[in-house]
Each structure stands twice: as structure tokens, then as C-alpha cells.
């Protein structure tokens, strides 16, 4: 081992020690201590306790029984239903949110502010109130079915409640403000001169959208889609009120196991699974963000 190899770690350790013992560093650590304690007590400890509880059997020993039970039978169907409804909600939120955000960016500042106010204000209303509002609107004799019946559409009135259609409509209305806000922030940053330059060089609207505009807002679409998916995974209220037995989601299953069956171990395993799915979604977000950035750079270079 060379002298330089020995000196380098020693020098690094000395710098780190001096940095930690400096006055400003001690002051910073003192200020950060309440936040660290807060996270440890209210975030790390509950997760760690839940993990330990999910690994304990009824006899007090360690087991993976609760995780195996979560991936078979009715529990597996509920997990797959949760993933499917979350994906459907994310896709529908992206489609509606993209169209709405793109329209808002073309409005004058005054009108854009008013429309954004209309989009955001319902988010501050209780989710319970909004859910019951949807139940009234989508009921057999609700406003939506009355209008469809007056239009003499075949099959009206439709069953829009206590099925997957009602759940997706309700969850989409909850997730839509997040999608619009994220996409609007990204779309406002798009330089319109790039679109004009593409049109000036003979590119049609479809080509301009696909080759120029879409790569510029792709990272916003990815962020909004993953955010909606993660939020839907653990959403409880709307699916419980607007769904049927076949639309039971993991959050409702956890509530049933805790409140009715007093089965905390199985509920803890389901909670850890949801947490792992959330981490997987965040990891996917990071990977897709890197991929979209590479595509954007390639499009700019082309």
C-alpha cells in the first residue's frame, strides 16, 4: 500500500471530524435534532413495529405466513383489483388532466386563473362530501341518468354505482386536481417558439405534438401518473362507498381485518406490501424520469 493511499483516508476522516466539530455544524445538528426525533418516533418506529408484527405468528414465533396468505385466494384477488383500479384511475386522470391542462395553458391569465380555481377548490372540500355528491349524481334517479334517459339513449338508466365504473369515476375526481396541477406546471414551462419553429419547417400538428411537445412534457406525465397510482393504492373512502363486493381494495381489507376480525398481523403484512408497492412506484418513477430525459435530449439533438 502506497503512502498516498494511507494519507488520503486519514485526510478525509480529519476533514469530516473537523466539519462535525465546527460551530456551524453543531448548530445545524442541534436544529435538525427535533426533525430527526419526529421522523424516528412518528415514521420509522411505526413502520418498524408494523414490520415486526407482520412477521410474528399466532404462537409468537417468526413466520412469513401472513405474507403468503396475502398472495393467495381472495386476498390476492383484492390485491389485483387494487392494482387494476389504481391503473385505470391513473390512465383516466392523465387523459382528462392532459386535455384540461393543455387547454388552460392556452387561455389568458385571468381565465386560466379562474379555471384553475374551479379545479383546485373542490379538492379542499371533504372527500366524504364529494363522494356522497357523486352517489347522488350517479344514482339510478340521479342527474346523470335522468339526462341520459331524456336523451333516449338505449339501456338508460345505467348502473353507475356499486361497481368498478363508479369507483373509477369517484377516484378519478379525487386524483384529477393533482394531475392538472403537475401537468399545468410542466406545460407552462414549454417554450412555444419551439412549436412555432417546428411548424415553420413544415411539420404538421401531429408531428409537432409527437416529436416536439410530447417529449417536453413526458416527465410531467410520468410524475402525474405514478403519483395518482401510488395515492390510489391506499385510498379507502371512495371505493368503500361507491364500490361493491368485487371492488374491495386493500385499504378496505385492512380495515376489515383490524376492526372486525382483530387480525393485526395480517393487516400489518398488507400494509407492508402497500409500502413496498409505493417504493416500487417511486423507483419506477426515477427510472422513467431518466428514460424520458434521455428521449428528450435525443429529440433536441435530432
C-alpha positions as CSV (number, residue, x, y, z in Angstrom):
1,X,0.0,0.0,0.0
2,X,1.4,3.4,-1.0
3,X,1.9,6.4,1.3
4,X,-0.7,8.3,-0.7
5,X,-3.3,5.6,-0.2
6,X,-2.8,5.8,3.6
7,X,-2.8,9.6,3.8
8,X,-6.0,10.0,1.7
9,X,-8.4,8.3,4.1
10,X,-6.7,9.9,7.0
11,X,-7.1,13.3,5.4
12,X,-10.8,12.7,4.6
13,X,-11.5,11.5,8.1
14,X,-9.8,14.5,9.6
15,X,-11.9,16.9,7.4
16,X,-15.1,15.1,8.3
17,X,-14.2,15.3,12.0
18,X,-13.4,19.0,11.7
19,X,-16.7,19.6,9.8
20,X,-18.7,17.8,12.5
21,X,-17.0,19.6,15.4
22,X,-17.2,23.0,13.8
23,X,-19.5,25.6,15.4
24,X,-21.8,25.9,12.4
25,X,-22.1,22.1,12.1
26,X,-23.0,21.7,15.8
27,X,-25.6,24.4,15.4
28,X,-27.1,22.7,12.3
29,X,-27.2,19.3,14.0
30,X,-28.9,20.9,17.0
31,X,-31.6,22.5,14.8
32,X,-32.1,19.2,12.9
33,X,-32.4,17.1,16.1
34,X,-36.2,17.8,16.6
35,X,-36.9,16.9,13.0
36,X,-34.9,13.7,13.3
37,X,-36.6,12.7,16.5
38,X,-40.0,13.5,15.0
39,X,-39.3,11.2,12.0
40,X,-37.9,8.4,14.2
41,X,-40.9,8.5,16.5
42,X,-43.8,9.0,14.1
43,X,-42.4,7.4,10.9
44,X,-39.6,5.0,11.4
45,X,-40.8,3.4,14.6
46,X,-44.4,2.7,13.4
47,X,-43.1,1.2,10.2
48,X,-40.6,-1.0,12.0
49,X,-43.3,-2.1,14.5
50,X,-45.6,-2.9,11.7
51,X,-42.9,-5.0,10.0
52,X,-42.2,-6.9,13.2
53,X,-45.9,-7.5,13.8
54,X,-46.3,-8.9,10.2
55,X,-43.5,-11.4,10.8
56,X,-45.0,-12.8,14.1
57,X,-47.2,-15.9,14.1
58,X,-50.1,-16.6,16.4
59,X,-47.7,-18.6,18.7
60,X,-45.3,-15.7,19.0
61,X,-42.7,-17.1,16.7
62,X,-41.3,-15.7,13.4
63,X,-43.2,-16.6,10.2
64,X,-44.0,-15.5,6.7
65,X,-47.5,-17.0,6.9
66,X,-49.2,-13.6,6.7
67,X,-47.4,-12.6,3.5
68,X,-48.1,-16.0,1.9
69,X,-51.8,-15.6,2.9
70,X,-51.9,-12.1,1.3
71,X,-50.9,-13.6,-2.1
72,X,-53.4,-16.4,-2.4
73,X,-57.2,-16.8,-2.6
74,X,-59.5,-13.8,-2.0
75,X,-56.6,-11.6,-0.7
76,X,-54.8,-12.0,-4.0
77,X,-57.9,-11.1,-5.9
78,X,-58.3,-7.9,-3.8
79,X,-54.7,-7.0,-4.4
80,X,-55.0,-7.4,-8.1
81,X,-58.3,-5.4,-8.0
82,X,-56.5,-2.6,-6.2
83,X,-53.7,-2.6,-8.8
84,X,-56.2,-2.6,-11.7
85,X,-58.4,0.2,-10.3
86,X,-55.3,2.3,-9.5
87,X,-54.0,1.8,-13.1
88,X,-57.4,2.7,-14.6
89,X,-57.7,5.8,-12.4
90,X,-54.2,6.9,-13.3
91,X,-54.8,6.5,-17.0
92,X,-58.2,8.3,-17.0
93,X,-56.7,11.1,-14.8
94,X,-53.9,11.5,-17.3
95,X,-56.2,11.7,-20.3
96,X,-58.6,14.2,-18.7
97,X,-55.8,16.1,-16.9
98,X,-53.7,16.4,-20.0
99,X,-56.6,17.8,-22.1
100,X,-57.6,20.2,-19.3
101,X,-54.1,21.4,-18.5
102,X,-53.3,21.9,-22.2
103,X,-56.5,24.0,-22.6
104,X,-55.7,26.1,-19.6
105,X,-52.2,27.0,-20.8
106,X,-53.8,28.5,-24.0
107,X,-56.1,30.8,-22.0
108,X,-55.5,34.3,-20.9
109,X,-54.0,34.7,-17.4
110,X,-57.3,35.8,-15.9
111,X,-59.4,33.0,-17.4
112,X,-56.6,30.5,-16.7
113,X,-56.6,31.5,-13.0
114,X,-60.4,31.2,-12.8
115,X,-60.4,27.7,-14.4
116,X,-57.5,26.6,-12.1
117,X,-59.6,27.9,-9.1
118,X,-62.5,25.7,-10.3
119,X,-60.2,22.7,-10.5
120,X,-58.5,23.2,-7.1
121,X,-61.3,24.4,-4.9
122,X,-63.2,21.1,-4.8
123,X,-60.0,19.5,-3.5
124,X,-60.5,21.5,-0.3
125,X,-64.0,20.1,0.2
126,X,-64.3,17.0,2.4
127,X,-63.8,13.8,0.4
128,X,-66.8,12.3,2.2
129,X,-69.0,15.2,0.9
130,X,-67.7,14.9,-2.6
131,X,-68.3,11.1,-2.6
132,X,-71.9,11.5,-1.5
133,X,-72.3,14.1,-4.1
134,X,-71.2,11.6,-6.8
135,X,-73.6,9.0,-5.3
136,X,-76.5,11.5,-5.7
137,X,-75.4,12.3,-9.3
138,X,-74.8,8.8,-10.5
139,X,-77.7,7.1,-8.8
140,X,-80.5,5.4,-10.7
141,X,-82.6,8.5,-10.5
142,X,-79.7,10.9,-10.3
143,X,-79.0,13.8,-12.6
144,X,-76.7,11.9,-14.9
145,X,-79.2,9.0,-15.5
146,X,-82.1,11.4,-15.8
147,X,-80.3,13.3,-18.6
148,X,-79.3,10.1,-20.4
149,X,-82.9,8.9,-20.1
150,X,-84.2,12.1,-21.5
151,X,-81.9,11.8,-24.5
152,X,-83.4,8.3,-25.1
153,X,-80.1,6.5,-25.1
154,X,-80.5,2.7,-25.3
155,X,-80.2,1.0,-22.0
156,X,-80.6,4.1,-19.9
157,X,-80.7,4.4,-16.9
158,X,-77.3,2.8,-16.4
159,X,-75.8,1.2,-13.3
160,X,-73.1,3.7,-12.4
161,X,-72.8,2.9,-8.7
162,X,-71.5,0.0,-6.6
163,X,-69.4,-1.3,-9.5
164,X,-66.0,-0.6,-11.0
165,X,-67.3,2.3,-13.1
166,X,-68.5,4.2,-10.1
167,X,-65.2,3.6,-8.2
168,X,-63.1,4.8,-11.1
169,X,-65.2,7.9,-11.6
170,X,-65.0,8.7,-7.9
171,X,-61.3,8.1,-7.5
172,X,-60.5,10.0,-10.7
173,X,-62.4,13.0,-9.4
174,X,-60.2,12.9,-6.3
175,X,-56.9,12.5,-8.2
176,X,-57.6,14.9,-11.1
177,X,-56.5,18.1,-9.2
178,X,-53.1,16.6,-8.6
179,X,-52.7,15.6,-12.2
180,X,-53.8,19.0,-13.5
181,X,-51.5,20.9,-11.2
182,X,-48.5,18.8,-12.2
183,X,-49.2,18.9,-15.9
184,X,-50.0,22.6,-15.9
185,X,-46.7,23.5,-14.2
186,X,-44.8,21.5,-16.8
187,X,-46.8,22.8,-19.8
188,X,-46.3,26.4,-18.7
189,X,-42.6,25.9,-19.0
190,X,-42.7,24.7,-22.6
191,X,-41.2,27.3,-25.0
192,X,-43.9,27.9,-27.6
193,X,-41.3,29.1,-30.0
194,X,-40.1,25.5,-30.4
195,X,-43.6,24.6,-31.6
196,X,-43.7,27.6,-34.0
197,X,-40.3,26.6,-35.3
198,X,-41.4,23.1,-36.0
199,X,-44.5,24.4,-37.8
200,X,-42.4,26.8,-39.8
201,X,-40.2,23.9,-41.0
202,X,-43.2,22.1,-42.4
203,X,-44.1,19.8,-39.6
204,X,-47.8,19.1,-39.2
205,X,-49.7,19.4,-35.9
206,X,-49.5,15.6,-35.2
207,X,-45.8,15.5,-36.0
208,X,-45.1,18.6,-33.8
209,X,-47.1,17.1,-31.0
210,X,-45.3,13.7,-31.2
211,X,-41.8,14.9,-31.9
212,X,-41.6,18.2,-30.0
213,X,-44.4,18.8,-27.5
214,X,-44.8,15.3,-26.1
215,X,-41.1,14.7,-25.2
216,X,-41.0,18.1,-23.5
217,X,-44.0,17.2,-21.2
218,X,-43.3,13.5,-20.9
219,X,-41.6,13.7,-17.5
220,X,-44.7,15.6,-16.2
221,X,-46.9,12.8,-17.5
222,X,-44.8,10.2,-15.8
223,X,-44.8,12.1,-12.5
224,X,-48.5,12.6,-12.5
225,X,-49.3,9.0,-13.5
226,X,-47.1,7.5,-10.8
227,X,-48.4,9.9,-8.2
228,X,-52.0,9.0,-8.9
229,X,-51.2,5.3,-8.9
230,X,-49.5,5.5,-5.5
231,X,-52.2,7.6,-4.0
232,X,-54.9,5.2,-5.3
233,X,-53.2,2.1,-3.8
234,X,-54.1,3.1,-0.2
235,X,-57.2,5.0,-0.9
236,X,-60.2,3.9,1.2
237,X,-63.2,6.2,1.3
238,X,-64.5,6.4,-2.2
239,X,-64.0,2.7,-3.1
240,X,-65.7,1.7,0.2
241,X,-68.8,3.9,-0.5
242,X,-69.1,3.7,-4.3
243,X,-67.9,0.1,-4.9
244,X,-69.4,-3.3,-4.5
245,X,-68.0,-6.6,-3.1
246,X,-66.0,-7.2,-6.3
247,X,-64.4,-3.7,-5.9
248,X,-63.0,-4.2,-2.4
249,X,-59.5,-2.7,-2.2
250,X,-56.6,-3.4,0.1
251,X,-57.4,-0.4,2.4
252,X,-60.9,-1.8,2.9
253,X,-59.5,-5.3,3.6
254,X,-57.1,-3.9,6.2
255,X,-59.9,-2.0,7.9
256,X,-62.0,-5.2,8.0
257,X,-59.2,-7.3,9.4
258,X,-58.4,-4.8,12.1
259,X,-62.0,-3.7,13.1
260,X,-64.0,-6.9,12.6
261,X,-61.5,-9.8,12.7
262,X,-59.0,-8.3,15.2
263,X,-56.3,-9.7,12.9
264,X,-53.5,-7.2,13.3
265,X,-50.8,-9.5,11.9
266,X,-52.4,-10.0,8.5
267,X,-53.3,-6.3,8.3
268,X,-49.7,-5.4,9.0
269,X,-48.5,-7.7,6.2
270,X,-50.9,-6.0,3.8
271,X,-49.7,-2.6,5.0
272,X,-46.1,-3.5,4.4
273,X,-47.0,-4.8,0.9
274,X,-48.6,-1.5,0.1
275,X,-45.4,0.3,1.4
276,X,-43.2,-1.9,-0.9
277,X,-45.5,-1.2,-3.8
278,X,-45.1,2.5,-3.1
279,X,-41.3,2.2,-3.0
280,X,-41.5,0.2,-6.3
281,X,-43.6,3.0,-7.8
282,X,-41.0,5.6,-6.7
283,X,-38.2,3.5,-8.1
284,X,-40.1,3.2,-11.4
285,X,-40.7,6.9,-11.4
286,X,-37.0,7.5,-11.1
287,X,-36.2,5.1,-13.9
288,X,-38.9,6.5,-16.2
289,X,-37.7,10.0,-15.4
290,X,-34.2,9.1,-16.6
291,X,-35.6,7.4,-19.7
292,X,-37.8,10.4,-20.6
293,X,-34.9,12.8,-20.1
294,X,-32.8,10.7,-22.4
295,X,-35.6,10.7,-25.0
296,X,-35.9,14.5,-24.6
297,X,-32.2,15.0,-25.1
298,X,-32.3,12.8,-28.2
299,X,-35.2,14.7,-29.6
300,X,-33.5,18.0,-29.0
301,X,-30.3,16.8,-30.7
302,X,-32.2,15.5,-33.7
